[in-house]
Every structure is written in structure tokens, then in C-alpha cells.
Amino acid sequence: MIQTAARNCKFALFCLAPIKQAADMKLPGRAAPSSRRSFLRNLSLSIAAGSLVRPVRLGAQTPAASVNRFRFLVVNDIHHVSPECTPFMEALVLHMQEQGPVDFCLNVGDLADLGARESLVAVRDIFAALGAPVYPVPGNHDCDVGENTDLYSEIFPDRLNYSFAHRGWQFIGLDSTDGNKWNETRVGDAALSFLDTAARDLDRKAPTVLFTHFPMATDVRWASLSGADVLSRLDDLNLRCAFSGHFHARTERTHGRAAVLTNTCCSRVRGPHDDTTAEGYLVCTAHPDGRLDRVFIPYKPAEKQA
């Protein structure tokens, strides 16, 4: 106990030295400071009485919210069709890396423009350089070969209907394709069955994100005819956002507390479907309380600015 008191005394002398120095300063109109012996005697009495202030860890503390929040990317409709698209997409990945660290990227369909094996493989390999996991879903153009998802699933196994959890959030990737149809499409039975299972088994309180290729808001151009059904099947979950593409334009609707979005394309060979010219992708920040911040990042290299 004596040794502990001695250690406390030494620490207190270190911590309170600036206070002692300030006390020793002779200011106009004030009495002379007490002696060093008096100062130490009073300090030892404070230690014995247990009134010494606890030591404080120096340095700014990182709030728990900033520790738990994370960033991710969302991109759609990149439409790789030929070797000329490869440098464009490699530059896109570099542009994404310049936005700072992210935990993963959602690639929301129409990876290829004609569904060719070479294009799907190229996209897989190009985005592998991002340095973060990439979670894709198929678009209608990814089904152009065979009018089904077989080739896509060969290149991107287990990436049709799936979910994953990340730092308190959960993400649902849904195959919204109907063969290679581009309009008046419906989500298939297998995807709807998966969705019902996910809605039953996933954490109902965790903030949840849905990502599909076809728009889910029924009043958006070329939206899935199953959009309202898909969203309603997730009503028991804490759905916060649904990301989609296909209609190359930035739209936002709501379903409950969820934002239901489409974004414009990010492609060498395709352009926006509305009267805008901006192309790009989203950088999103997810917060522990369920907030999801989204920032649109324009991307238009010199070859498309002419």
C-alpha cells in the first residue's frame, strides 16, 4: 500500500507540475505562494484521503459511431463490349480508388453489353484490382448469350440471389432479370422464393440494403413489373435503400423509410436515358443508426467529352 501511495505521489507530481508552476507565479495584488514543503504536505494529505483526480488518457477519443460506419461503392450499367472498353474501365477503377478506402463495391448489372464471355471475364478481372470485394448482380445484357444467366453464373458463381452481412448492416443481391428482356419484365420464382427466405431469416432490426438491376419503383421507366411485390416482401425488415440501374438516370422514390433509387450509367459505349449527360457512380457511407449517405461521383474521361 505504501508503494502504491508512492507511485501515486510521483504521478501526481508529474501531472500537477504545471499547476504548481502556475501557483508559484507571483501576480500583482496577490499574496506570495506557499512553500514547496507546504505544497507537498497538502498533496500527501489529498492522496491519503483518496481525493486525487484519476489520470486522464491524453489524445482525442474516436467516437464509436465513426469506428462502426463504413463506405462502399455502387456502380451500374458499365456495358463492356470490346477490348477498347478495357482501358476505360481500368481508368474507372483507378478513379474509384482515388475516392479513398472503401469496404466493397456493388456492381448492379449490365456488366457486359452483349453478354459475351470475354466481356464478363474482363469485368471480373478489372474490378479485382479495386482492392475490395465486388458484389455483382446480373442485368438483361448479361443474359444475351442463351437468354439466361448460365454464362454469368459460370463467371460469377453464387452471385444470383444472395445476401451478406457487414458491420451491422445486411445486403441482399437479387436477380431481377427475365431472360434478356429489357421491358415489361418480372422477377422469377426462384428469386422471389429466395427473397421470402431472406425476409424470414435475416435480422429484422439490422439496416438492410437491396440491390437489383431492374428498377423497383413502379413509376420509373422500364421498371420491373414485380417491383411493388419485391419491396412489400421486405416490409418486415429494416430496409433503408434499394439500388438499381437499367434506366440510365438518377431517380429517387421512397418505400416506407427506404430510398428506392436508380443511377445513371458509367460506360464507354452507352449514355444516359434522360436529358442529362452526367455519368458516374455512388460513394455511400453507412452509419450504425441506419443512416446512409450517398454522394454522386461524376466520371467522364476525355474520350467521352468530345
N, C-alpha and C positions, 0 to 999 in steps of 0.2 A: 504493500500500500504506500510505503514511504517512497519507493522507487517510482511508482505511478505518479505520486504528487510531484516528485522532482521533474519527471518528464513533462508533466502539465505546466509546471512553472517555467521550464525552458521554452516550451512552445508559446506560452503566454507572453514571455519577454519578447520573443520574435514578433508575434502578432501585434503586440501593443507598443512596440518601439516607436512607431510613428506617433502614437497618441502621447507617449512620454515626451517625445521631442516637441510636440505642439504645446504640451503643458509647460515645458521648460522655457518657452519663448516669453520674453518679457515684453508685455504690451503696455502702452501708456494708460495710466489710470488704474492699473491692476496691481494687486499685491504680489510680491515675489513668490515664485513657485516653491513648493515644499522640497525638502532634501531628497536625494536618491534613496537614503535609508528609510525615510518615511514612505516613499512610494512603494518600495519593495515590501515593507511591513504590511501596508494596506493590501497589496496584491496577494500576499500569502494568506491573509485572513479571508480574502474572497475565495481563494482556492479551497481552503478548509471548509468554508461554508457551502461549497458546491455551486457557487454563483457564477463561475467562469463561463463566458459565452462559448458555445460549441464552435469548433473550427468550421469555416465555410470553404467549400471547394471552389477554387478560382476558375474563371473561364465561363463563357456563355453556355448555357444548357440547351440542348436541342429538343424542342417540343416533341412530344410523342406523335403528334399529327404529322409533322414534317418527316419523321422517321418512317411512318407507315404509308404515306402517299407514294405513288409511283406514276411513271409516264409510259405511254405506249403510242404507237403509230397506227393509223388506219389509212389504207390506200385501196383504190378500186379501179377497175377498167384500164389496165395498163396495156393490154392488147399487143403482145409480142407476135410478130408475123414473119419476120425475116432477120437475117444476120445484121442488117442495118439497124435494127431495134436494140441490139445488144449494147453498143456504146451509150445509147440514150438511157437505157435502164441502169447501166453501171454508174453513170453520172447521177442518176436519180438516187441510188443507194448512197453515194458519197454525199449528196445534198442532205439526205436524211441523217447521216452521221454528224453533219455539221450542226444539227439542232441540239446536240448534247445526248447524254446517255438515255436510253430507253430500255424497258424490260422486255418488250416484244413488239411484233408488228402483226396486225390483222390485214390480210390481203383478200379483198372482198369480191372476188370473182372476175371473170373475163381476163384471166391471166394471159391467155392466148387469143389471137384474133380469128384463127381458123381451126383451132383445136389440135394443131399438129404436135406430134411427139417432140420434135426438135424445139418448138417454142416452149412447151411445158417444161422440158428439161432445162432450157436456157433460163427460164424464170426461176426455177428451183435453185440453180447454181449461182445465179447473180445475187439473189437475196440471201444466200448463205453467207455472203461477205458482209452482211449488215452487222454481224456480231451479236445478234439477239434472235431468239426463236421467232419463227414466222408461222402464223396460223392462217391457212387459206380456206376458202370455200369455193365451189365451182360456180361458174357463170354459164349462160347458154352457149357462148362461143367455145367454152372448154369442152362442150359436148358435140361439136360439129363432126368429129370423126366417129361414126357409128351411131350418132344421135343418142348417146348415153354417156354416163360418167365412167365407163370402164377404163379408158386410157388415162383419164385424170386420176383415178384411184390407183392405177399402177404407179404413176409418178409421185403421187401424194397419198400414200396409204394411210388409212384411218383418219382421213380428213374430209369426210362427207357430213356426217351428223355426229357431233362430239361435244364434250364440254371439258373445261379445265378450271381449276381454282388458282387464284393468285393473290396473296397478301390480303385476304379477307373479302375479295371480290370473286365472282364466278362468271364465266363466259360460255356462251352457247353458240356453236357454229352449226348452221342449218343449211342443208342442201335444198335450195328453193327452185331448182331447175325442173323443167318439164320437157324432157328431151332437149332438143336445141331450139325450141320455140322461143320467140322473143316477145310475144304479146299474148294476152289472154291465157296466161299460164296458171297452173295450180300446183301447190306443193304436194308431193307424192305421199302415199300412205305410209311408207317406211319412215319418212321424215316426221310425219305427224305422230306416229307411234313413238318414235324416239322422243319427241317433244313432250308427250304425255308422261313418259317415264322420267324425264328430266324434271318436269314440274312437280312430280311426286317425290323424287328422291333428293333433289338439291335443297340446300339450306334456304328456308323461306325468308329469313331475315337478312341474308347477305346481299349486298348490292349486286345486281345482275345485269349483264350486257348480252344482247342478242346480235349476231352478225350474219347477214344473208346477202345474196346477190340482188335478188329482185326486191323492189321497194315493198314495204309492208303497209304504208299509209294508202288507203284505197283511192284517194283523190289525186295521187301523184301519177303522172303519165307512165304507162307500161307497168303499173304495179301488179303484184301477184293477186289473182282473184281470191287467194286464200289468206290475204294479209290480215283481215279482221279476225279470222279464225285462229291464226297463229298467235296473234297478240293476246287474244282472250284466253288461250290455253296457258298463258304465263301469268294470269292475273293473281294467282296465289303466291307468286314470287315477288321479290323486291326489284322489279325491272326498272332500270334507270336510263337505259338507252338502247336503241336498235339502229345499227349501222347498215346501210345498204348502198348499192350502186345502180348499175344498169341505165337508169335515166341520168345522163351526164349533166347534172345540175345540182346546186346546193339548195335543198329544201328541208324544212323542219316542220313537223307536226307533233302532236302530243297524244299519248295514250296513258291515262292516269297521270302518274308523276314522271313518266318516261318520255324522253325526246326521241322521236322517230324520224330518222334522217336519211337523206341521200347526199352523195357528194359528187362533184364533177370528176372527170377522168384525169388520168395522168399518163398520156400516151403519145407516141411519135406519130401514129397513123390515124388517130381518132381525135375528135374535138368535142366541145360542149354541145348539148342539145337545146340549150336555151339561147338567149340573145347576148350572152356574155362570152368572153374569150379566156377568162382565167382558168387555168388548170392547176391542180395541186393535191395535197394530202393533208391529213389532220394530225396534230400532236395533241394528245389528250393527257390530262392529269387527273388521276383518281384519288379521292380523299377518303379517309376512314369513315366519315359521316355520310357517305353516299353521294357527295357532290362529284360531278365530272366536268372539268373544264376542258374546252375544246378550242384550239387555235388552228385556223386555216393557214397553211404554208404554201404560197404560190410556187409553182415550178414550171418554168418555160425556158428551156435552153435556147441559145442563139439560133439554132437550126429551125426552130418553130416561130421565131419572132419576125421573120421576113414577111 
